[in-house]
């Protein structure tokens, strides 16, 4: 399926540095991702004391973004488990009703 997608190149700015990004994704999506990383790096910088290296800011921002990702994955997993449990309970109840209907 990836063979069908076009590689897009886009110039983005992250934390004052220009990068050319080539990806199999929509140009607008790539720009949005870069803007999010830039925003998170700037937020990270504001929460640190004194002047910090770009590398340190990038690493801490990456950890923060990864924490968001892991939290969302955990929420998704819990939601899917709840849906599966509810679906199983509904299925069991339907089987009970059908079984009792055929016995009557």
Backbone bond lengths (Angstrom), bond angles and torsions (degrees), N, CA, C in turn:
res aa  C-N    CA-C-N  psi(-1)  N-CA   C-N-CA  omega(-1)  CA-C   N-CA-C  phi
1 X - - - 1.440 - - 1.519 110.86 -
2 X 1.323 117.75 -34.38 1.463 121.29 179.73 1.521 111.36 -64.42
3 X 1.344 116.39 -23.49 1.461 119.39 179.71 1.530 111.47 -65.07
4 X 1.330 116.74 -26.09 1.456 121.83 -177.97 1.530 112.38 -77.79
5 X 1.309 118.06 -17.68 1.452 121.89 -176.02 1.515 111.18 -89.12
6 X 1.298 114.87 147.61 1.459 121.74 -178.72 1.526 109.97 -92.10
7 X 1.333 115.76 140.56 1.458 120.30 173.90 1.525 107.92 -78.10
8 X 1.302 116.55 123.50 1.456 121.44 177.90 1.518 109.69 -105.63
9 X 1.307 115.76 141.90 1.460 121.16 174.67 1.515 107.38 -113.60
10 X 1.302 114.95 134.98 1.459 119.98 -179.28 1.521 108.25 -145.79
11 X 1.292 115.77 145.41 1.467 122.41 177.35 1.520 106.41 -95.82
12 X 1.340 116.58 125.67 1.458 121.64 -179.75 1.526 109.75 -127.01
13 X 1.313 114.53 158.80 1.460 121.00 176.51 1.522 108.44 -117.51
14 X 1.325 114.70 124.12 1.458 120.66 177.68 1.521 107.89 -128.88
15 X 1.310 115.13 116.49 1.454 122.60 176.04 1.539 111.36 54.85
16 X 1.333 114.51 43.11 1.453 120.39 176.09 1.511 116.22 81.22
17 X 1.315 116.80 4.35 1.461 121.28 179.09 1.520 109.06 -116.22
18 X 1.327 115.95 139.71 1.458 121.88 179.27 1.527 109.50 -93.64
19 X 1.329 115.13 136.49 1.460 121.76 178.83 1.521 109.20 -134.66
20 X 1.316 116.01 143.35 1.456 120.75 170.07 1.519 106.27 -99.54
21 X 1.316 115.48 123.18 1.456 121.25 -177.38 1.525 108.36 -113.72
22 X 1.320 115.34 131.07 1.460 121.82 175.37 1.521 106.33 -116.23
23 X 1.333 115.74 120.33 1.454 119.12 -177.28 1.518 110.87 -150.03
24 X 1.318 114.23 157.04 1.456 120.44 173.99 1.525 106.17 -87.68
25 X 1.322 114.75 79.14 1.464 121.65 -178.77 1.517 108.21 -164.55
26 X 1.295 115.17 160.85 1.454 121.53 177.00 1.521 110.11 -63.49
27 X 1.312 117.12 140.90 1.468 121.83 -178.52 1.534 111.26 -58.11
28 X 1.310 116.76 -39.84 1.462 120.28 178.94 1.518 111.96 -64.10
29 X 1.322 116.16 -37.86 1.461 121.15 177.96 1.526 110.43 -65.07
30 X 1.323 116.23 -45.46 1.471 120.61 178.35 1.525 110.00 -59.02
31 X 1.325 116.67 -44.14 1.472 120.96 179.17 1.524 110.59 -62.98
32 X 1.336 117.48 -40.26 1.465 121.08 178.92 1.529 111.41 -64.26
33 X 1.324 116.05 -41.67 1.470 120.28 178.78 1.529 109.88 -62.76
34 X 1.315 116.45 -46.35 1.466 120.66 179.71 1.525 110.82 -62.00
35 X 1.323 116.99 -41.40 1.466 120.80 179.32 1.525 110.75 -64.01
36 X 1.331 116.57 -37.25 1.465 120.28 178.72 1.530 110.91 -66.33
37 X 1.324 116.14 -44.38 1.470 119.98 178.04 1.525 109.86 -61.68
38 X 1.319 117.40 -43.36 1.470 121.75 178.09 1.524 110.32 -59.36
39 X 1.325 116.24 -46.55 1.469 120.77 -179.82 1.530 111.23 -61.02
40 X 1.313 116.43 -44.79 1.467 120.33 -178.65 1.522 111.37 -66.08
41 X 1.327 117.71 -37.46 1.465 120.24 177.69 1.531 110.01 -64.81
42 X 1.318 116.70 -41.13 1.465 120.25 179.88 1.528 111.13 -67.39
43 X 1.326 117.34 -39.27 1.463 120.93 175.39 1.527 110.63 -62.88
44 X 1.320 115.79 -42.79 1.462 120.88 179.50 1.517 110.29 -60.42
45 X 1.323 116.70 -45.61 1.470 121.30 179.93 1.524 111.11 -58.32
46 X 1.331 116.74 -41.01 1.466 120.40 -178.80 1.528 112.71 -63.97
47 X 1.328 116.83 -26.58 1.467 121.44 -177.72 1.526 113.42 -92.88
48 X 1.319 117.11 4.77 1.467 120.13 -179.61 1.526 110.27 -107.45
49 X 1.310 116.11 145.04 1.463 118.87 177.62 1.526 111.25 -76.77
50 X 1.293 117.40 136.99 1.460 121.38 174.47 1.510 113.74 65.91
51 X 1.303 114.14 -170.89 1.464 121.44 -179.77 1.526 108.90 -82.36
52 X 1.321 115.81 132.27 1.465 121.74 -179.97 1.523 108.68 -122.69
53 X 1.309 116.56 156.53 1.462 120.53 178.51 1.532 109.81 -71.68
54 X 1.313 114.98 153.10 1.456 120.53 177.05 1.522 110.22 -59.91
55 X 1.315 116.60 -37.94 1.459 120.92 179.66 1.525 110.67 -61.80
56 X 1.317 116.81 -45.40 1.480 120.63 179.45 1.525 110.37 -63.53
57 X 1.319 117.09 -43.35 1.462 121.00 179.59 1.527 109.75 -63.18
58 X 1.330 116.76 -43.78 1.468 120.78 179.62 1.524 111.07 -62.87
59 X 1.322 117.03 -42.83 1.461 121.17 -179.58 1.522 110.80 -64.48
60 X 1.323 117.94 -44.43 1.459 120.94 179.72 1.528 111.26 -68.02
61 X 1.318 117.28 -37.65 1.467 120.53 176.32 1.528 109.98 -65.40
62 X 1.331 117.04 -41.36 1.467 120.97 178.30 1.524 110.55 -61.95
63 X 1.323 116.99 -40.55 1.467 120.04 177.90 1.526 110.92 -64.94
64 X 1.311 116.61 -40.01 1.458 120.83 178.80 1.526 111.22 -65.00
65 X 1.324 116.87 -44.22 1.466 121.50 178.36 1.526 110.01 -63.99
66 X 1.325 116.95 -40.61 1.459 121.08 178.76 1.520 110.67 -65.12
67 X 1.329 117.14 -38.44 1.465 120.83 175.63 1.531 109.98 -60.23
68 X 1.324 117.09 -42.73 1.472 120.74 176.54 1.530 110.38 -58.95
69 X 1.328 116.21 -46.64 1.454 121.51 -179.72 1.526 110.97 -59.37
70 X 1.329 117.11 -49.20 1.456 121.01 -179.01 1.522 111.17 -62.90
71 X 1.322 117.90 -39.37 1.458 122.06 178.30 1.517 110.39 -62.60
72 X 1.330 117.17 -44.41 1.462 121.09 179.32 1.526 111.23 -66.87
73 X 1.320 117.58 -37.91 1.465 120.60 176.99 1.528 110.35 -62.91
74 X 1.328 116.05 -42.44 1.460 121.11 179.50 1.538 110.05 -62.94
75 X 1.345 116.46 -44.18 1.470 120.51 178.29 1.523 110.91 -61.51
76 X 1.329 116.06 -42.85 1.461 120.96 179.99 1.527 110.48 -62.39
77 X 1.327 116.04 -44.00 1.459 120.59 179.99 1.524 110.94 -62.55
78 X 1.325 116.97 -43.84 1.462 120.72 178.51 1.525 110.94 -63.43
79 X 1.334 116.63 -42.36 1.466 120.63 179.34 1.523 110.46 -63.57
80 X 1.329 117.30 -43.05 1.468 120.23 179.11 1.522 111.11 -63.57
81 X 1.332 116.76 -39.95 1.461 120.19 177.73 1.524 111.09 -62.74
82 X 1.341 116.74 -41.83 1.460 120.34 178.20 1.526 111.01 -64.04
83 X 1.322 116.58 -42.17 1.471 120.67 179.09 1.529 110.08 -62.76
84 X 1.329 116.72 -43.86 1.464 120.37 179.30 1.520 111.02 -62.26
85 X 1.335 117.28 -42.25 1.468 121.26 178.88 1.529 110.57 -63.86
86 X 1.337 116.73 -43.35 1.459 120.51 179.24 1.523 111.16 -66.03
87 X 1.322 117.29 -40.50 1.464 121.20 178.71 1.529 110.27 -63.78
88 X 1.319 116.37 -40.86 1.466 120.43 178.92 1.528 110.31 -65.42
89 X 1.330 117.01 -42.19 1.464 121.03 178.76 1.534 110.33 -63.09
90 X 1.326 116.97 -42.18 1.466 120.95 178.62 1.526 109.92 -64.56
91 X 1.317 116.15 -44.48 1.462 120.76 179.37 1.523 110.74 -60.47
92 X 1.322 116.30 -44.52 1.473 120.55 178.79 1.530 110.48 -61.78
93 X 1.319 116.07 -41.72 1.467 120.12 -179.20 1.532 110.26 -65.96
94 X 1.330 117.04 -41.64 1.465 120.72 178.19 1.524 109.80 -61.61
95 X 1.319 117.24 -43.39 1.469 121.16 178.50 1.526 110.50 -61.55
96 X 1.325 116.94 -41.19 1.469 120.44 178.43 1.522 110.86 -61.53
97 X 1.331 116.43 -45.65 1.464 120.95 -179.66 1.526 110.44 -64.06
98 X 1.336 116.56 -44.36 1.461 119.70 179.42 1.524 111.62 -64.38
99 X 1.326 116.30 -41.65 1.462 120.47 178.95 1.524 110.76 -61.71
100 X 1.322 116.26 -43.58 1.466 119.67 -179.18 1.522 110.89 -69.78
101 X 1.319 118.32 -30.48 1.465 122.54 178.70 1.520 110.57 -68.04
102 X 1.322 117.03 -39.61 1.453 120.71 -178.77 1.517 112.17 -75.88
103 X 1.325 118.12 -22.41 1.461 122.12 179.72 1.520 110.92 -78.44
104 X 1.330 116.41 -24.87 1.473 120.04 -177.15 1.472 113.39 -77.45
